[in-house]
Amino acid sequence: MKGLKVSLKDAQRTKEILHANGLMADCKAIKEGSFLIFPVKTAANAKKLVKNSEVVEKKFEKIEKSKTLRGILEKKLTKNELDMLKTSFDVVGTIAILEVEKEMEKKEKVLAESLLKINPRIKTVLKKEGGHGGEFRVQRMRFLAGDDTRETIHRENGIQLKINVETVYFSSRLSTERKRIAELVKPNEKVLVMFSGAGPYVCVIAKKTNAKDVVGVEINPEGHRYAVENLLLNKINNARLYLGDVKEIIPKLNEKFDRILMPLPKSAEDFLDTALSASKKGTIVHFYDFLEEKDIPQKAVEKIESACKRNKMKCKILHYVKCGQNAPRNYRVCVDFEVE
Ligand SMILES: C[S@@+](CC[C@H](N)C(=O)[O-])C[C@H]1O[C@@H](n2cnc3c(N)ncnc32)[C@H](O)[C@@H]1O
């Protein structure tokens, strides 16, 4: 059977892409050194969707039908419905958040209950109602099955995060990106996390690096409240959190930072002047943006360069990564640059 071989660091993202496109076969993945090989239904399509992957021939072990979502659903859905089924869902702690396509809406309860059966870790199934919106970038959810709650404790990168998935922004898909940033942090750095939400970046950096001081600023009072709780939950004492608009808090702080994170891709551009005001020579800024494939990374670089020009500063673009997909052919991109 054909398999798709990717490095371990790309495994989570690959798994999400294969599931979202209905390409994962019902077999167990195989670990080979620092690579993971996923069983795939159509190797050519899978390879096209996953960058830096290789198609290999392998013998995969079958997963018992009663333990796969498709296996359970075989008895509950028609052949046509099964063919349409693309099981895209995120897991945050004990909550699964489903995206259900229009044609499958009448089967969403069956889908949700089947999810509870195959994964004992999942206690609640919710459904996304629309995209992220408003200043707080939150998303409405509808209860489908299990325990009717929106609050859970999520584990990633060696930290725990208590979150309400409806009142605070959080994406479990960004764990690899948080790890990437944490791995760049050098001992004794002073790090500013703008738009810190419930504190995932703050907690991972404060807990997993030797940063001296990590500062988070968040405007959503619920997000800030969870972030404060998460510092306690993770026994973190090298971080400070502020509730309010970064445009008001940062000038008041009047501090300079070694590293600044700007994880608000929808409008980070509007906050570049504020980030630059807290920068000094050598500060590294991680600027997030949503870009069409054809504009990566130029459109973000133009925004950065024009902000630097406005502020009579110079910068050097270091690197960029695609760290998520927002819509078909529209990606979340992070451009890392250094202030000179
Ligand atoms: C995309 S979310 C990222 C949250 C968090 N960093 C994470 O990765 O889970 C952006 C966050 O920025 C916050 N936000 C939006 N405008 C803000 C502002 N002017 N000042 C501070 N926070 C803001 C929102 O409430 C939201 O929590």
The ligand as an SDF file (V2000), in Angstrom:
LIG
                    3D

 27 29  0  0  0  0  0  0  0  0999 V2000
   -5.6220   35.3240   16.7460 C   0  0  0  0  0  0  0  0  0  0  0  0
   -5.8580   35.5680   18.4810 S   0  0  0  0  0  0  0  0  0  0  0  0
   -4.3400   34.9110   19.1520 C   0  0  0  0  0  0  0  0  0  0  0  0
   -4.4300   34.6010   20.6150 C   0  0  0  0  0  0  0  0  0  0  0  0
   -3.2470   33.8100   21.1830 C   0  0  0  0  0  0  0  0  0  0  0  0
   -1.9980   34.4860   20.9290 N   0  0  0  0  0  0  0  0  0  0  0  0
   -3.2180   32.4140   20.6240 C   0  0  0  0  0  0  0  0  0  0  0  0
   -2.3550   32.1110   19.8000 O   0  0  0  0  0  0  0  0  0  0  0  0
   -4.0510   31.6040   21.0180 O   0  0  0  0  0  0  0  0  0  0  0  0
   -5.6330   37.3050   18.6260 C   0  0  0  0  0  0  0  0  0  0  0  0
   -5.9150   37.8690   19.9850 C   0  0  0  0  0  0  0  0  0  0  0  0
   -5.6530   39.2670   19.9570 O   0  0  0  0  0  0  0  0  0  0  0  0
   -6.5590   39.9180   20.8140 C   0  0  0  0  0  0  0  0  0  0  0  0
   -6.5730   41.3450   20.4130 N   0  0  0  0  0  0  0  0  0  0  0  0
   -7.1770   41.8880   19.3300 C   0  0  0  0  0  0  0  0  0  0  0  0
   -6.9310   43.2090   19.2660 N   0  0  0  0  0  0  0  0  0  0  0  0
   -6.1410   43.5030   20.3260 C   0  0  0  0  0  0  0  0  0  0  0  0
   -5.5480   44.6980   20.8050 C   0  0  0  0  0  0  0  0  0  0  0  0
   -5.7190   45.8680   20.1680 N   0  0  0  0  0  0  0  0  0  0  0  0
   -4.7820   44.6540   21.9180 N   0  0  0  0  0  0  0  0  0  0  0  0
   -4.6080   43.4700   22.5860 C   0  0  0  0  0  0  0  0  0  0  0  0
   -5.1460   42.3030   22.1780 N   0  0  0  0  0  0  0  0  0  0  0  0
   -5.9120   42.3090   21.0680 C   0  0  0  0  0  0  0  0  0  0  0  0
   -7.8630   39.1650   20.6120 C   0  0  0  0  0  0  0  0  0  0  0  0
   -8.7580   39.3320   21.6790 O   0  0  0  0  0  0  0  0  0  0  0  0
   -7.3510   37.7190   20.4760 C   0  0  0  0  0  0  0  0  0  0  0  0
   -7.3450   37.0740   21.7070 O   0  0  0  0  0  0  0  0  0  0  0  0
  1  2  1  0
  2  3  1  0
  2 10  1  0
  3  4  1  0
  4  5  1  0
  5  6  1  0
  5  7  1  0
  7  8  2  0
  7  9  1  0
 10 11  1  0
 11 12  1  0
 11 26  1  0
 12 13  1  0
 13 14  1  0
 13 24  1  0
 14 15  1  0
 14 23  1  0
 15 16  2  0
 16 17  1  0
 17 18  1  0
 17 23  2  0
 18 19  1  0
 18 20  2  0
 20 21  1  0
 21 22  2  0
 22 23  1  0
 24 25  1  0
 24 26  1  0
 26 27  1  0
M  CHG  2   2   1   9  -1
M  END
$$$$
